[in-house]
Amino acid sequence: MGRDRVRLGVDIGGTFTDVVLEVGEARFSTKVLTTYAAPEDAILDGMGQVCAAAGIGPGDIDQIIHGTTLATNALIERRGAKTALITTKGFRDVIEMRTESRFEQYDLNLELPEPLLPRQQRFVVNERMDAGGNVLVPLDRAEVEALADEIAGAGFESVAVGLIHSYLNDAHERMVREVLEKRLPEVMVSISSEVSPQMREYERFNTVVANAYIKPLIKSYLGRLKGRLADKGAVCPVFLMHSGGGIISLENAADFPVRLVESGPAGGAVFAANIAARYGLDKVLSFDMGGTTAKICLIKNQVPKTSRVFEVARTYRFKKGSGMPISIPVIDMVEIGAGGGSLAHVDAMRQIRVGPESAGSEPGPACYGRGGERPAVTDADLVLGRLDPENFAGGSIRLDAEGSRGALTTHLGEALGMEAEEAAFGLAEVVDENMANAARVHAVENGEDLAGYTMIAFGGAAPLHAGRLCEKLGVSRLLVPPGAGVGSAIGFLRAPFSFEANRSVYMRLSKFDPEAIRGLLDELRAEATGFVRNCDAEAEIFAEFRVYMRYAGQGWEIPVVLETRDAEAPDAARYQALFEADYERLFGRVVTGMDVEITVWAVNATTAPEPVGRVAAGSGDSVVEPGETRRMFDPVSAEFVEAGVFARSDLGTGQRISGPAAVTEDETTVIVPASRDAVRQPDGCIDVMIREGA
């Protein structure tokens, strides 16, 4: 009889690094502070802890799956490699000119975000493809060779190549790469026809620039990580979570690091989708709140909503359009600077503002006692009685309540004439309202009413705030799964191996070409399948087909899912029927008599997801009284009350507790509001619901 399969999931966050070890059905987890200078140090520390708890050695691990915020943080903090962009003559300033959209319509002093590369790092070549992929101006190899010498003299570490219409004909981009690799073998090169072969040059150029900008950093980190793991005896395969919710090989991740942007939050969405499937929930609001940010995602029919473009580093109150667009397959979510480490201040209007700046793990919130002086969300949670200072992170970090009070009084209370407790209440309400508002806007943008949704909360800070968020949003049910504090890392272990290949090829249904479509989708399937084969040479791989369609003349497309038969035997009438059904569902009506066009074709190759067992949820007839209580602030009555304290491990299946209460565990604490009850379900989920008559 073979031994149990051993898998390790690792999520590097802005504050904590979460490590989860699964040995068969048994799970061991820990949270360690993220080590910014060498992120692999925290991974090795956490791996040692969970291996010791499981009684195994690193050499027994069969597979490691890793997600990280390193790519995102490098873009936000602008600490990537010295990078050059080579583009078509006349398009040097595309990434600076952006689009005509203004993200703040009435701000006369609006400042657009600076492009990732200043103008002196952007170079041009005299070439041109037309919108059909035909050569209008040939590229002169001698010109590229001269440019390569100029780039060599300037000391660039990485080069992005983005030429007009290269998604249709990549010959010129490949020539540029060939010359650069021959003359500058130590310089890394990224070409847009591989990184993001899609139309809209602003988004495509930004994406290839971002890939080139972070490629040396990520490649170096992944190489160091693999070596350090091997030194500890963990010589197993290492895989990376990508932003679309699947897993790719370490080698592919090193070549396309921009696909790692949002990899941690994507793992959280996969985790929430897995819980939704276990409970048979079709409408779920995933709420992931860690130390630095909060992420909110809509999950319908147990599948997270996806997108082809998202923004990193929004600079203006998290408004759409104020960030850096990245054109890759991604799980669609809204992310705001509202985590446990988010710092608060009083603005010129004498209002409390929270985030986006975070204390991170170095120095951390004031209560960590590591040099942090400004109040963070965690400081407010501590002063409001939501956290036990002696039992934070399983007792590994002792919290300094007086430090929190001092920071709250100095930075908020003195300016507003408040005691520490009132300042903490104000801080907590502001951050909760920020998150609630982000959820409302995200729902409205997607045409959804959250009243019929169930919230699934995870991340170290989410269970502390989810109950209050549900009250604000009118959400009647909240699920906090076991392992919620390390939910994204668990999500990595639930994700399939997958990769999406896409390409922009314009086609109107009036000029539908079945043979061309069949050939294109076959090429994309082969490309996507090749990436997945790098991860698993034996598994059965499935193909999922999607096209992006719009009425002729519209600016944006909607995704339309195709069945396998639609890819193997394309039919114009069938494509039109699928488009009109989705269009009517989104907008309420179709437009008769107008031609329809397809702009992007996508194929996602994926292994089968793990089978999910359904949970028979109970109503909880056995009421449990608390063995102890503690003083905790109730935001509805705006006063301190006595709240029951329960250890999660002591609650039996079907047992019910009444709020106000705190359910404690090593990695997080679930706060049950006074208006709600909570039941422990058979799989260990804490099911928080409105109390009858409340």
C-alpha positions in Angstrom: 0.0 0.0 0.0 1.5 3.4 -1.1 2.1 6.3 1.3 -0.1 9.4 1.4 0.5 12.1 -1.1 2.3 15.1 0.4 1.7 18.6 -1.0 2.8 22.0 0.2 1.0 25.3 -0.6 2.7 28.6 0.0 1.3 32.1 -0.3 3.6 35.1 0.1 1.4 38.1 1.2 2.3 41.6 2.0 2.4 40.9 5.8 2.3 37.1 6.3 3.6 34.1 4.4 1.0 31.3 4.7 2.2 27.7 4.5 -0.1 24.7 4.3 1.0 21.0 4.2 -1.4 18.3 3.2 -0.5 14.7 4.1 -3.3 12.7 2.6 -6.4 14.0 4.4 -4.4 15.6 7.3 -3.6 19.3 7.1 -0.9 21.3 8.9 -0.6 25.1 8.5 1.3 28.1 9.9 1.7 31.9 9.3 5.1 33.5 9.4 6.0 37.1 8.9 7.0 37.8 5.3 10.7 38.5 4.9 11.0 41.2 2.2 14.7 41.1 1.5 14.7 37.3 0.8 11.1 36.0 0.6 12.4 32.4 0.4 13.5 32.7 4.1 9.9 32.8 5.3 9.0 29.9 3.1 11.8 27.7 4.5 10.8 28.7 8.0 7.2 27.9 7.5 8.0 24.6 5.7 10.2 23.5 8.6 7.3 24.3 11.1 4.6 22.3 9.2 7.0 19.4 8.4 7.9 19.1 12.1 4.2 19.2 13.1 3.5 16.4 10.6 6.5 14.4 11.6 8.0 14.3 8.1 11.1 15.8 6.4 11.2 18.2 3.4 12.4 15.3 1.3 9.0 13.6 1.7 7.1 16.5 -0.1 5.9 15.4 -3.5 4.8 18.8 -4.9 5.0 22.5 -4.0 2.6 25.0 -5.3 3.4 28.6 -4.7 1.7 32.0 -5.2 3.2 35.4 -4.5 2.6 39.1 -4.4 6.2 39.8 -5.5 5.2 40.6 -9.1 2.4 42.9 -8.0 4.5 44.6 -5.4 7.4 45.2 -7.8 5.0 47.0 -10.2 3.3 49.0 -7.4 6.6 50.0 -5.8 8.4 50.4 -9.2 11.4 48.4 -8.2 11.9 46.3 -11.3 14.8 46.0 -13.7 16.2 48.8 -15.9 14.0 48.1 -18.9 13.8 49.4 -22.5 10.8 49.3 -24.8 11.2 48.9 -28.6 8.1 49.9 -30.6 7.0 51.0 -34.0 8.0 54.5 -35.1 5.2 56.9 -34.2 4.0 54.9 -31.2 6.8 55.7 -28.7 4.4 57.5 -26.4 1.4 55.2 -26.4 2.0 54.0 -22.8 2.1 57.6 -21.7 -0.8 59.0 -23.8 -3.0 56.1 -22.5 -6.6 56.4 -23.7 -9.1 59.3 -23.9 -10.8 58.1 -20.7 -10.6 60.3 -17.6 -11.0 58.3 -14.4 -12.1 61.5 -12.5 -14.3 63.4 -14.9 -14.5 66.8 -13.0 -11.0 67.1 -11.5 -9.4 69.9 -13.4 -6.0 69.2 -11.8 -6.1 65.5 -12.7 -2.7 63.9 -12.7 -2.3 60.7 -14.8 -0.1 58.0 -13.4 3.5 58.0 -14.8 4.2 55.3 -17.3 6.4 52.4 -16.1 9.2 53.5 -18.4 10.1 57.2 -19.0 10.5 58.4 -22.6 14.3 58.1 -22.7 13.9 54.4 -22.2 11.6 53.9 -25.2 13.0 53.3 -28.6 11.5 53.0 -32.1 12.2 51.0 -35.3 10.9 52.0 -38.7 8.5 49.2 -39.6 4.7 48.7 -40.0 2.2 45.9 -40.2 -1.4 46.7 -41.3 -4.6 45.7 -39.5 -4.6 42.5 -41.5 -1.1 41.4 -40.6 0.4 42.4 -44.0 3.8 44.1 -44.1 3.5 47.8 -45.1 7.1 48.8 -44.1 9.7 46.1 -43.9 12.0 46.0 -40.9 15.7 46.5 -41.7 17.9 44.1 -39.7 20.8 46.5 -39.8 18.6 49.1 -38.0 17.8 46.6 -35.2 21.5 45.7 -34.9 22.4 49.4 -34.5 19.6 49.8 -31.9 20.9 46.7 -30.0 24.3 48.3 -29.7 22.7 51.5 -28.3 20.8 49.5 -25.8 23.9 47.6 -24.8 25.7 50.9 -24.1 22.9 52.1 -21.9 23.2 49.1 -19.6 19.6 47.8 -19.8 18.8 44.4 -18.1 15.6 43.7 -19.9 13.9 44.7 -23.2 10.2 44.7 -24.1 9.2 44.6 -27.7 5.8 45.8 -28.7 5.1 46.5 -32.4 1.9 47.5 -34.1 -0.4 44.6 -35.1 2.2 42.0 -34.1 -0.6 39.9 -32.7 -1.5 39.1 -36.3 2.0 38.9 -37.7 4.9 38.4 -35.3 7.7 38.2 -37.8 9.2 41.6 -37.0 9.0 41.1 -33.2 10.8 37.7 -33.6 13.5 39.4 -35.7 14.1 42.0 -33.0 14.3 39.3 -30.4 16.7 37.2 -32.5 19.1 40.1 -33.0 18.9 41.1 -29.3 19.6 37.6 -28.1 22.5 37.2 -30.5 24.2 40.6 -29.7 23.0 40.9 -26.0 22.8 37.3 -24.6 22.7 38.5 -21.0 19.7 40.8 -21.6 16.2 39.3 -21.1 13.7 39.9 -23.9 9.9 39.8 -23.9 7.8 40.1 -27.0 4.1 41.2 -27.0 3.0 38.6 -29.5 3.9 35.9 -26.9 3.1 37.8 -23.7 -0.3 39.2 -24.8 -1.2 38.6 -28.4 -4.3 40.8 -28.3 -5.5 44.0 -30.0 -5.5 47.4 -28.3 -1.9 48.6 -28.3 -2.0 50.6 -25.0 -3.0 47.5 -23.0 -0.6 45.2 -25.0 2.4 47.5 -24.7 1.8 48.0 -21.0 1.6 44.2 -20.5 4.8 43.4 -22.3 6.6 46.3 -20.5 5.4 45.0 -17.1 6.6 41.4 -18.0 10.0 42.7 -19.0 10.2 45.0 -16.0 9.7 42.2 -13.4 11.3 39.3 -15.3 14.9 39.5 -13.9 13.5 39.9 -10.4 11.1 36.9 -10.6 13.5 34.7 -12.5 16.2 35.3 -9.9 13.8 34.7 -7.0 12.5 31.5 -8.5 16.0 30.2 -9.2 17.1 31.0 -5.6 13.9 29.4 -4.2 14.4 26.2 -6.1 18.0 26.0 -5.0 17.3 26.7 -1.3 14.5 24.2 -1.3 16.8 21.6 -2.8 19.4 22.4 -0.1 16.8 21.5 2.5 16.0 18.2 0.8 12.8 19.3 -1.0 13.8 18.3 -4.6 10.2 17.9 -5.7 8.6 19.8 -8.6 7.7 23.4 -7.9 4.6 25.0 -9.6 3.2 28.5 -9.6 -0.3 29.7 -9.3 -1.2 32.1 -12.1 -3.7 35.0 -12.1 -6.3 33.0 -14.1 -6.8 30.5 -11.3 -4.7 27.6 -12.5 -1.2 26.3 -12.1 1.8 26.6 -14.4 5.4 25.3 -14.3 8.2 27.2 -12.7 9.9 27.6 -16.0 6.9 29.0 -17.7 6.3 31.4 -14.8 9.9 32.6 -15.1 9.3 33.4 -18.8 5.9 35.0 -18.3 6.0 36.5 -14.8 3.3 39.0 -15.5 0.9 36.0 -15.3 1.8 35.8 -11.6 0.3 39.2 -10.9 -2.7 38.5 -8.6 -1.7 34.9 -8.2 -2.3 34.9 -4.4 -5.8 36.4 -4.6 -6.6 33.9 -7.5 -5.8 31.1 -5.1 -8.3 32.6 -2.6 -11.0 32.7 -5.3 -10.4 29.0 -6.1 -10.6 28.2 -2.4 -14.0 30.0 -2.2 -15.3 28.3 -5.3 -14.4 24.9 -3.8 -16.4 25.8 -0.6 -19.3 27.0 -2.8 -19.3 23.7 -4.6 -19.4 21.7 -1.4 -22.4 23.6 -0.2 -24.1 23.8 -3.6 -24.1 27.6 -3.6 -24.6 29.4 -6.9 -24.2 33.0 -5.7 -21.2 33.6 -3.6 -19.3 36.8 -2.6 -15.7 35.8 -1.9 -14.1 38.1 0.8 -10.3 37.8 1.3 -8.7 40.2 3.8 -5.1 39.8 4.7 -2.5 42.1 6.2 -2.2 44.5 3.3 -5.3 44.3 1.0 -8.8 43.1 0.8 -10.1 41.3 -2.3 -13.7 40.8 -3.3 -14.8 38.4 -6.0 -18.2 37.3 -7.4 -18.5 33.5 -7.8 -21.5 32.3 -9.9 -22.4 28.7 -10.4 -19.2 27.8 -8.4 -17.0 29.5 -11.0 -15.1 32.7 -10.3 -15.8 35.5 -12.8 -12.9 36.1 -15.1 -11.6 38.9 -17.3 -9.0 39.6 -20.0 -7.8 43.0 -18.6 -7.3 44.3 -15.1 -5.5 47.1 -13.4 -2.5 47.1 -11.1 -1.6 50.0 -8.7 -4.6 52.2 -9.0 -3.5 55.6 -7.8 -6.7 57.6 -7.4 -9.0 56.2 -4.7 -8.9 52.9 -6.4 -10.9 54.2 -9.4 -11.1 52.3 -12.6 -8.7 53.8 -15.1 -6.2 55.2 -12.7 -4.0 52.1 -12.7 -1.7 50.2 -15.0 -3.7 47.9 -17.4 -2.5 44.3 -17.7 -4.0 42.3 -20.5 -3.8 38.7 -19.4 -6.5 36.1 -18.3 -7.3 36.9 -14.7 -10.0 36.2 -12.1 -12.0 39.4 -11.9 -12.0 41.0 -8.5 -11.8 44.3 -6.8 -8.8 44.9 -4.6 -8.5 47.7 -2.1 -5.8 48.8 0.4 -7.8 47.5 3.4 -5.9 44.9 5.4 -4.9 44.3 9.0 -1.8 46.4 8.5 -3.5 49.3 6.6 -2.6 52.6 8.3 -5.0 55.3 9.3 -4.6 59.1 9.4 -6.8 62.2 9.7 -7.1 64.2 6.5 -7.5 67.9 5.9 -11.3 67.5 6.2 -10.8 66.0 9.7 -12.0 62.7 8.5 -10.4 59.3 9.3 -8.8 57.7 6.2 -7.5 54.1 6.1 -5.0 52.8 3.6 -3.7 52.2 1.0 -0.4 52.5 2.8 0.3 49.4 4.9 2.6 48.7 7.9 3.3 45.3 6.3 5.4 42.9 8.5 8.3 45.4 8.9 7.6 47.2 11.1 4.0 46.0 11.3 1.1 47.6 13.3 1.9 49.4 16.5 0.7 46.4 18.5 3.5 44.2 17.1 6.1 46.1 19.1 8.5 46.1 16.1 8.8 49.9 15.7 5.5 50.7 14.1 4.1 54.0 15.4 1.0 54.7 13.4 -2.3 53.0 14.0 -3.4 50.1 11.7 -6.6 48.1 11.4 -5.2 45.4 13.7 -4.6 48.0 16.4 -8.3 49.0 16.2 -9.4 45.3 16.4 -7.2 44.8 19.5 -8.6 47.8 21.3 -12.2 46.9 20.4 -11.7 43.4 22.0 -11.8 41.4 18.8 -8.3 40.0 19.4 -6.7 38.3 22.4 -3.2 39.9 22.9 -1.9 36.7 24.5 -3.1 34.4 21.7 -2.4 36.1 18.4 -1.1 33.9 15.6 -1.3 30.9 18.0 0.6 32.8 20.7 3.7 33.3 18.5 3.2 37.1 18.5 2.3 38.9 21.7 0.3 42.0 21.0 0.9 45.3 22.9 -2.5 46.8 23.6 -1.0 49.9 25.2 1.0 50.5 22.1 -2.2 50.4 20.0 -3.9 52.8 22.4 -1.0 55.2 22.2 -0.9 55.1 18.4 -4.7 55.6 18.1 -4.7 58.5 20.6 -1.6 60.3 19.1 -2.6 60.0 15.4 -6.4 60.0 15.5 -7.7 60.9 19.0 -5.8 64.1 19.6 -6.8 65.5 16.2 -10.5 64.6 16.6 -10.9 64.9 20.4 -11.5 61.2 20.9 -10.5 58.5 23.4 -8.6 55.5 22.0 -11.7 53.3 22.0 -13.7 55.8 20.0 -10.9 56.3 17.6 -10.7 52.6 17.1 -14.4 52.4 16.5 -14.1 55.2 13.9 -11.2 53.4 12.2 -12.9 50.1 12.1 -16.2 51.5 10.7 -14.3 53.4 8.0 -12.4 50.4 6.8 -15.6 48.2 6.9 -17.5 50.8 4.9 -14.7 51.1 2.4 -14.9 47.4 1.8 -18.7 47.3 1.7 -18.7 50.1 -0.8 -16.2 48.3 -3.0 -18.4 45.2 -2.9 -21.5 47.3 -3.8 -19.8 48.9 -6.8 -18.3 45.6 -8.0 -21.8 44.0 -7.8 -23.5 46.9 -9.6 -20.8 46.9 -12.4 -21.7 43.2 -12.9 -25.5 43.7 -12.7 -25.8 41.7 -9.4 -27.9 42.2 -6.2 -25.9 41.0 -3.2 -29.1 40.3 -1.2 -29.3 36.7 -2.5 -25.6 36.0 -2.0 -23.6 34.0 0.6 -20.3 35.5 1.8 -17.3 33.2 2.1 -14.6 34.8 4.2 -10.9 33.9 4.6 -7.5 35.5 5.1 -6.1 36.4 8.5 -8.3 39.5 9.0 -11.5 38.7 7.0 -13.3 36.7 9.7 -12.8 39.6 12.1 -14.7 42.0 9.8 -17.0 39.7 7.7 -19.9 39.7 10.1 -20.1 43.5 10.1 -19.6 43.6 6.3 -22.7 41.3 6.0 -24.7 43.6 8.1 -23.8 46.6 5.9 -24.4 44.7 2.7 -27.6 42.9 3.7 -26.0 39.5 3.2 -27.8 37.0 5.4 -25.3 34.1 5.4 -21.6 33.9 6.1 -19.4 30.9 5.8 -15.9 30.8 7.4 -14.2 27.6 6.4 -11.6 25.7 8.3 -8.1 27.0 7.5 -9.6 30.4 6.7 -6.5 32.2 7.9 -4.5 30.4 5.1 -7.2 30.2 2.5 -5.3 31.2 -0.5 -2.6 28.6 0.2 -5.2 25.9 0.5 -6.7 27.2 -2.8 -3.4 26.5 -4.5 -3.8 22.9 -3.6 -7.3 22.8 -5.1 -6.5 24.4 -8.4 -6.1 22.4 -11.6 -3.1 22.7 -13.9 -4.2 25.1 -16.6 -3.2 27.7 -19.1 -5.2 30.0 -21.4 -3.9 30.9 -24.9 -5.6 33.7 -26.7 -5.2 35.7 -29.9 -6.9 38.7 -31.6 -8.2 37.8 -35.1 -10.9 40.0 -36.3 -13.9 38.4 -38.1 -17.5 39.4 -38.8 -20.2 36.8 -38.8 -21.2 38.0 -42.3 -17.8 36.8 -43.5 -17.7 33.7 -41.3 -14.8 31.3 -42.3 -15.3 27.9 -40.6 -12.0 26.5 -41.9 -10.0 29.4 -40.6 -11.7 29.3 -37.3 -11.1 25.5 -36.9 -7.4 26.0 -37.7 -7.1 28.9 -35.3 -8.7 27.1 -32.4 -6.6 24.0 -33.0 -3.5 26.1 -32.9 -4.6 27.8 -29.6 -5.5 24.4 -28.1 -2.1 23.0 -29.0 -0.3 26.0 -27.5 -2.3 25.9 -24.2 -2.0 22.1 -23.9 1.8 22.4 -24.3 2.0 24.6 -21.3 -0.1 22.2 -19.2 2.0 19.2 -20.4 5.1 20.9 -18.8 3.3 20.5 -15.5 1.8 17.0 -15.9 2.9 14.7 -18.7 0.3 12.0 -18.0 -3.0 13.8 -17.0 -6.0 14.0 -19.2 -6.3 17.6 -20.5 -9.6 19.3 -21.4 -10.1 22.3 -23.6 -12.5 25.1 -22.8 -13.3 27.5 -25.7 -14.3 31.2 -25.5 -14.7 34.0 -28.0 -15.2 37.7 -27.4 -18.0 39.2 -29.5 -19.7 42.5 -30.0 -22.1 44.3 -32.4 -20.2 46.0 -35.2 -19.1 49.5 -34.1 -19.2 48.8 -30.3 -16.1 49.5 -28.3 -16.0 46.4 -26.0 -16.8 42.7 -26.3 -18.6 40.2 -24.1 -17.2 36.7 -23.5 -19.2 33.8 -25.1 -18.5 30.2 -24.1 -18.4 27.7 -26.9 -18.9 23.9 -26.7 -16.4 21.5 -28.2 -18.7 21.0 -31.2 -18.6 24.8 -31.9 -14.8 24.6 -32.2 -14.8 21.4 -34.3 -17.7 22.3 -36.6 -18.1 26.2 -36.5 -21.5 27.5 -37.6 -22.3 31.2 -38.0 -25.9 30.8 -36.9 -24.9 29.0 -33.8 -22.3 31.6 -32.9 -24.9 34.4 -33.4 -27.5 32.5 -31.2 -24.9 32.1 -28.4 -23.9 35.7 -28.5 -27.5 37.0 -28.5 -28.5 34.8 -25.6 -25.6 36.2 -23.5 -26.1 39.8 -24.7 -29.8 39.7 -23.8 -29.0 38.2 -20.4 -26.6 41.1 -19.7 -28.4 44.0 -21.3 -32.0 43.0 -21.5 -32.4 43.1 -25.3 -30.7 42.3 -28.6 -30.1 44.6 -31.5 -31.7 43.2 -34.6 -30.3 43.7 -38.1 -26.8 44.6 -37.0 -23.7 42.5 -37.9 -21.7 40.8 -35.1 -17.9 40.6 -34.9 -15.5 38.4 -33.1 -12.3 40.1 -31.8 -10.5 37.6 -29.5 -10.4 33.8 -29.5 -9.3 31.9 -26.4 -8.7 28.3 -25.4 -8.1 27.2 -21.8 -6.4 23.8 -21.4 -7.0 22.4 -18.0 -6.7 19.2 -16.0 -9.9 17.9 -14.3 -10.6 19.6 -10.9 -10.6 17.6 -7.8 -13.9 15.9 -7.1 -15.9 17.8 -4.4 -18.1 16.0 -1.8 -21.3 17.8 -0.9 -21.9 18.9 2.7 -25.3 18.2 4.3 -25.6 21.5 6.3 -27.5 21.3 9.6 -29.5 24.1 11.4 -27.8 23.6 14.7 -30.2 22.6 17.5 -27.6 22.1 20.2 -27.0 25.5 21.8 -23.7 25.9 23.6 -23.1 28.5 26.3 -19.7 30.1 26.6 -17.2 28.9 29.1 -15.6 32.4 29.2 -16.4 35.9 28.0 -14.5 39.0 27.2 -15.3 42.7 26.7 -15.9 43.4 23.0 -17.2 46.5 21.2 -20.6 46.1 19.4 -20.7 48.6 16.4 -24.5 48.5 16.2 -25.2 49.7 19.8 -21.8 51.6 19.8 -20.9 50.2 23.3 -18.9 47.5 24.9 -20.7 44.2 25.7 -19.8 40.9 27.2 -19.1 38.4 24.3 -18.8 34.7 24.5 -15.4 33.2 23.6 -15.2 29.8 22.0 -12.3 27.8 20.7 -13.1 26.6 17.2 -11.5 23.2 18.0 -13.9 22.7 20.9 -17.1 23.2 18.9 -18.8 20.0 17.9 -20.7 19.4 14.6 -24.2 20.9 14.8 -23.5 23.0 17.9 -24.9 26.6 17.8 -23.6 29.7 19.5 -25.2 33.1 19.8 -23.6 36.4 19.1 -21.9 38.5 20.2 -19.1 36.0 20.3 -15.6 35.3 19.2 -14.6 31.9 17.8 -10.8 31.6 18.2 -8.1 29.6 16.4 -4.4 29.9 15.7 -4.6 31.8 12.4 -7.7 34.0 12.8 -10.7 34.8 14.9 -14.4 34.7 13.7 -16.5 37.6 15.2 -20.2 36.7 15.4 -22.2 39.9 15.6 -24.9 40.4 18.2 -27.6 40.0 15.5 -26.4 36.5 14.4 -25.9 32.9 15.5 -23.2 30.5 14.3 -23.3 26.8 13.7 -20.4 24.4 13.2 -21.1 22.4 10.1 -19.9 18.8 9.4 -16.9 19.9 7.4 -15.8 22.4 10.1 -17.2 25.6 8.5 -18.5 28.2 10.9 -21.9 29.1 9.4 -23.0 32.5 10.6 -26.6 33.5 9.9 -29.2 36.0 11.0 -30.9 35.0 14.3 -34.6 34.4 13.9 -36.5 37.5 15.1 -33.3 39.6 15.2 
